[in-house]
Amino acid sequence: MEIPERYARYYLENAPSLVWLLVVNSLAILVGIRFYVETMPEVPTFLWPLYADSPMALALVTASFLTLLPNLGNRLSDAPQNLPLAYLHTFAFVWLVKFGIWTFVALNLGFSAYFGPPWDPNALWDYWGIIITHLAFVLEAFLIPYYGRTTRGALVAALGVALASDVLDYGFGYHPPLRYEPGLLLPLVSITLSVISVFAAERTLKRSE
């Protein structure tokens, strides 16, 4: 998957479009946290970043986009590069891809629990709204390769944390709130997506020198 460079440059090199993207993502983080807030007290505080998967993905990419503010007026290829940024961009890419696709799969595995009559606006949001917004995560992820870099260490760390998140989710029951029991298939899908998303990052992000 590849987003045309002209779109990446339009949204990430120009102040109005970049600020718009930052604002939209920030609002989406708040909406995402609202989904988790009722169950967060049941989860140890230090695990919240791994529990609130989608808001964390958006927070990571928002932080990634914020690093472009000093680069406004220059080409994306001139964006600052260093080791901490390589980790940030890598984690943002992996989390966006993994949880964008994970949400699509999770809702369709429990299709009858989420898809309701078309005349019910809540039912429309519960399925189509969530599906569309989370697939947009994947689109945002593929903006990152135009300015972000990765390292072997960043890829290994992202895989380790993603798999640790899977263990917490399905080994200790800290998975996102669902309207059905995840069973065995959803954990297998999640682990597979952890590997696939890191592989996609390795194939898509250039290595930092």
Number of C-alpha atoms within 10 A of each C-alpha: 8 9 14 11 11 9 11 18 19 13 16 28 20 17 16 12 14 20 16 12 16 20 13 12 18 16 11 17 19 13 12 17 16 12 15 18 11 10 13 17 10 9 12 10 10 8 13 15 14 21 24 21 23 27 26 21 25 24 20 21 27 19 15 24 22 15 17 21 16 10 18 16 12 14 14 20 13 12 17 14 16 12 14 11 19 24 22 20 26 29 27 29 31 29 28 29 28 26 25 26 21 21 21 18 16 20 21 15 15 15 14 11 15 20 17 16 9 9 8 10 10 14 16 16 15 16 18 15 12 17 19 14 14 20 18 15 23 20 16 19 22 21 22 23 21 21 22 28 26 27 18 13 12 23 20 12 16 25 21 15 14 24 18 15 22 23 17 16 17 18 12 9 13 22 19 18 14 12 12 14 9 15 9 9 10 16 18 13 15 25 18 14 21 26 18 16 24 26 14 15 27 19 10 19 21 16 13 14 9
